Amino acid sequence: MGIYLPIAEISVNIFVLFGMGAAVGFLSGMFGVGGGFLITPLLIFYNIPPAVAVATGANQVIASSFTGALSHFKRGTLDVKLGTLLVIGGVAGAGIGIYVFVLLRELGQLDLIVSLLYVIFLSTIGGLMLLESVRSMRRTRAGQLASLKKPGQHNWVHRLPFKMRFRASKIYVSIIPILALGAAIGFLSSIMGVGGGFIMVPAMIYLLKVPTNVVIGTSLYQIVFVTAFTTVMQATTNQSVDIVLAFLLMSGGVIGAQYGTRIGQKLRGEQLRALLATLVLAVGLRLAIELFVTPDDLYSIAIALAAPGAS
């Protein structure tokens, strides 16, 4: 069953898009990621223009993340205080990212930069996460303690000033790295159309030493507000949010997130990290192939849209 997307200006299959949304929603609830790192490449693979895929992908992330965050809030595995600080930094970073997005689009380099960023970030983070999770599982099988947070264990983050206590996460750290992390995620959200969970989750676990079960809910909480701000900015600044496409993806995402949350509660922390790392690497590899392999059509005709007021 086909439907026409007014902003993307192409006809697509409704059930394919609904399935994409459901799959990404499932992963969102299971891993605590918004799913933008997956939905944006999938939309691009499905011939949706990158600018529309980035802006609308961020919008889809809101629905699945909200559903997952609500489930974690009810279970008491969401640190609202920590998440709010991440949101403050994220909004600031997203504002800067929107400006860079517009600049890259005007220069005609947006598609290339988005693809390169995905390949670099997904490959690096996925590889590091996979190595650590495999080591944790080996230690567990050998009967050793596989905890990421040991008594008295500190890093450079714990020596920074302006510390604050987060009781839900059971940590006492500076707000500086929290705001910086939020700003970085907000910037990437506006440029890549991601919620940033694939960076947020490992950063909170390994850098801030937040317990894995609290990380997922807090990550989703931050993603909801930052991606909502990004979507509004994209719609008003670039007019690249396709409402029809967003509705189809969100409908599937809400349903999938409920089931993903239930499955995620049944797996151990290192198992979740290993599965997420494998998924991140797979998406990065697929994008790398698309980026470097010679396309079937070597030449294409592009029509540039004149800016408002231009002659």
N, C-alpha and C positions, 0 to 999 in steps of 0.2 A: 504493500500500500504506500503510494508516494505522496509527498507533500512539498510545496514550494517554500523555500526559506527566503523571505524578502530582503534581508540585509546581505546574506551570503550569495543570493541570486542564483541558487541552483536547486534542483529537485532531489529529494533524498527519500529513503525508505524509513517510515515511522518506526517499524519494529527494530531495525538496526540501531537507531539512535536511542530508543528506549532500553534496548539491551546493553548498550554502552553505559548509559546512566546507571542501570542496576548493578553492573559489574563493578564500576568505579565506586558506587555507594557501598557495596559489600566490602571492598578493600578499605574504604574510609573508616567504617565502623570497626573493622578487624585490626588495622594497624595504627589508627590514630592519625592518618594522613588525609589531607583534603581530597586527594586524587587528581588534582590539576596536572601533576607531572605525567599522568597517564591519559587523561581525557583530552588534553591539548594535542599531543602527538596522534592519538587515535582520530581526532577530527581532521587533522592535517592529512593523515593517510587516506581519509575518506573524501579528500578533495575540497574540504572547507578552507577558504582563504585564511592564511596564518593570522592576520590581524583580527578577523572575526573569531577564530578558534581561541586565541589568547583571551580576548575580552569575554566571550561567552563561556569559555571553560572556567574562568574565575567565578562567574555567576552560578554555574552548576555546583561548584564546590560548596557554596553556602548551604544549600538544602541538605546534602548528605552530611556535612559537618555539623549542622545544627541538630540533626536527629541523633547523631552519635554522641555529641556533647551532652545532650539532654539525658541520654541513657546513663552516661558516666556520672552526671550530677546526682541522679537519683541513687546511684551506688556509692556515692561519697568519694569517688576517685577523680575529682576535679578540683584544682587549686585556683579559686577565683582570683585571689590576690595576686598570685604570680601571673596568671593569664591576663589580668587587666594591665599590668606593667608591660607585658609583651604587646598588647594591643596599642598602647600609647606609642611605643617605638615603631610598631608596624605602620600606623597611620602616617607618621612622619616620613618613613622610608617609601611608602607607596606614593606620596605626593611628589617626591623627587623622581621616582621611577616613571610616573606618568609623563613628566616633562621629557625624560630621556626617550621614552617610547615614541612620542610625537616627533622628536628630532630624528630618530632612526628611520621612521616612516617617511619623513620628508626627504631624507638622503637616499631612500630606496634600499637600505641595508637591513631592514627589519627581519625579513625571512631568514637571511643568513645568520644574523646574530642570535636569533631565537634558537635555531637549530644547533649552533655551536655551543651555546650556553647549556642546552639540554644534554648534549653529548659529554661535555666536560664535567658538569655537576653530577649527573647520574652515574657516570663511570667511576669517578673518584669516591663519592660517598657510598655507592653500592659496594665497591671493592673493600673499603675500610670496614664497613658494617659486617660484610660476610666473613672477613678474616677474624674479627673479634667474636662474632657469634659462634663460629666453628670452634675457636679456642675455648669458649665458655662451655660448650656442649662436651668437649673432650675432658675438661676438668670435672664436669659433673659426673661423667661416666667413670672417671678415675676415683670418684669419691671425695673430690676436693670441693671447697666452697667456691661457687661461681658467682658470688655477689659482686656487683659493680661498685658497691659502696661499703668500704670497710671502716671500722672505727678508727678515728684519728687520721684518715686519709684525706689529704688536702692537695690542691694544686694552686697555680698562680691566681686563679679567680678568687680564692678565699682570702687573699692578702690585699685585695682592693678595698678602698674606703666606701662610705655610704652603705653600710650593710643593713639588711632587713631580715626579719625572721618570717619564714613561711611555714606555718604549723601543719598545713595539709600535706606539704611535701617533706616536712621534717628537715629543712635546710636553713642555714643562716649565711647568706651571701650578699655581695654588693649588688646594687640595682644597675650598676654601669653595664656589665656584660648582658644583663637581661634586656635593657633598653636597646643596646647595640644589636643583639640577636633579633629582637623584634623588628628593628629598622631594616636589617638585612633581608629578613623574610618579606617585609612589606615591599621593598624594592624589587625583589625577584617576582613577587606576586603580580605587580603591574607590568613587568617586562615579559614574563614567561607564562602568565595565566595560571600560576600554581598557588596552592594554599601554603606551600612551603613546609609541609609536614615531613617530607623526606629529608629535610635538613634540620628542622626543629626537633624532631624526635631524638636523633642521635646526639645533637648538641646538648639537649637538656639532660640526657642520660650520662654522657661521658664528660661534659664540661661542668654542668651545674650539679651533677650527682643526684638528680631527682629520681625517685623510684619509678620503675617502668610502668606500673599500674596507674600512677598519677599522671605520668607524662602524656599518655594517650588522650585522656579527657581534657587536660589543660591545653594541649596542642590544638585540638578541635575547637575549643572555646575561642582561642586566639584567631584561628582561621576564619571563623564565622564573621567576626567584626572587620578584620582587615580586608577580606575578599569582598564584603559588602561595600566598603568604602571604595575599593578599587573598581568595582563594577559601576558604581554611580559616576566615578570620575571618567571611566572609559566611555560610558554612554553620553555624557555631556561634552566631553572633549573630542573624542574621535568618532562618535556615532557608529561604533562597531559591535554593539551588543545585539544579537539576533534573538528577539523575545520568543519566537516560535521554537527555535532550536533550544533555547534555555529551558523552556517549559517541558519539552520532551525529555531532556537529560535529567532535569530535577525530579520529574515524576518517577523515573526509574531509580534515581539515586536515593530517594527517601525510603523506598521499599528495600533496596539492597543493604542500606546501612543498618537496618534493624537486625537482619540476619548476621551480618558481619560482626556486630558487637557481641552477639551471643557466642559465636565461634571463637572470637578473640579472648573471651574470658576463660576459655577452657585450655588455652595453650600457655606454656611457660614463656618468660621474657626472652630468653635466648632463642627459642623456637620462632617467636614472632619476628625477632630481628633478622634471623636467617632467611625467613620467607620474604620479608620486605626487601632485604638486600638482593636476593635472587631476582625479584620482580623489577627492582630499580635497574640492575645490570642488563636485564633482558630488553627493557625499553630503550636504554642508552645504546645498546648494540644495534637495535633496529633502526634508530635514528642515524647512527654512524654509517650504516650501510646505505641508507637513503641519501645521505649527504655526500658520500664519496664515490658511489657507483655511478657510472655514466647513464643518464636517463635515456629512455626509448626515443623521446622527441628532443633532439638537440636544440631546436629553435622553437620559440613561441612568440606570439604577438601580444604585447601588453598595452593597454590603453590607460594612460595616466589621467586621473580626474583633476580638473582644474580647481584650484582653491577658490573659496567663496570671494567674489570681488575681483578675481583675476580676469584679464582680458583674453 
